[in-house]
Amino acid sequence: MWLFVILWTCVCTVQEVEDAQKIRRTVIDCFERACLPSVSEEEKKRILHFAIVGGGPTGVEFAAALHDFVSEDLVKLYPGIKDLVKITLLEAGDHILSM
């Protein structure tokens, strides 16, 4: 089963631990970029919009883990942009978590 995570700079698959580490670094990089004073509000929203493709158990769990990482850890470091973060879970089927 493949899980795709669409980030501002790349599309990542999650198959190995190294993939998860790359996604974590990329999410932090997105927060760093969004904090730059030269970045417009619209661009910040675009940078901080994370999309997970796959509404099965893995995608839903990953979306929840990303939400926890953002809301429990990153907001402490970047409190000024917490309201701009958006996590979208995409599923081609009719139901999330369909089996």
N, C-alpha and C positions, 0 to 999 in steps of 0.2 A: 504494500500500500504506500502511495506517495502522498506527502503533505507538502503543499507549496505555501511559502510565506512571501508576500509581496511587500517589499520595503521601498523606501524612496529611491534607493540607489541600485537595487537588485531584486531578482527573484531567487529565493533560496529553497532548496529541498531539505527535508529533515530526515536523514537516514543514519547518520553517525553522530557521536558526541561532538566531533569537530564542527559539524553543521550547526548544532545548537550554540556552540561557542561563537561561531561567526555571526549568527543571528543576534546574539546578545551584544556583541561588539557593535554591530550595525545599528541596533536600536539605540544604544548609548550615543553613537555618532550622530544619529538623527536628532537627539535631544541637544547635543552640542551645537549642531548647525542651526537649530531653531532658536537658540539663545543668542546668536550673533545679532548685534544691533542693526546691521544693514539688511536683515531679512524682514520682509513685509509680513503683516498678519496673515494674509492669504497664503503666502509661501510657507509660513510656519504650520498652518493647518494642513497643507499638502504634505509637508515633511513628516508630520506627526500622525498621518493616517496610515494605519497598518491593516493589511488585508490578508486573511487566512483563507486559502481555497481548500475546501473539503470540510463538510459538515458532519463527518462521522465522529466516532469517539476520539480519535487522535486530534482532529482539527478543533473540536470543542474543548478538549483538555488543554491544547496548546493556547487557544484564545484565552482561556481562564488563567493559565500560568502567565501569559503576557500581561494580562490585566493586573494580576497580583504584583508582578515585577514593577510595572509602571506605578500603580497606586500605593504600594508599600515601600518601594525603594527609591525610584527615580524622582517622585514628587518631593522627597526630602532634599534632593540635590538641585531640582529645577522647579521650585514652587510657582514661579511666574507663568509657566506654560502648561500647567496641569489641565486646565479646562480646554485646551486645544487638541488634546489627544483623542483619537477616534480609532477604535478597533472594529473591523468589519469581518464577519464570517460569511463566506460565500459558499453556497451549495447549489448544484445544478438540479438536484432532485426536489421533490415536493416537501420533504421533511428534513429537519436537522436531526442527526443521530439515527437516520434510517438504516436498517440492516436487512 
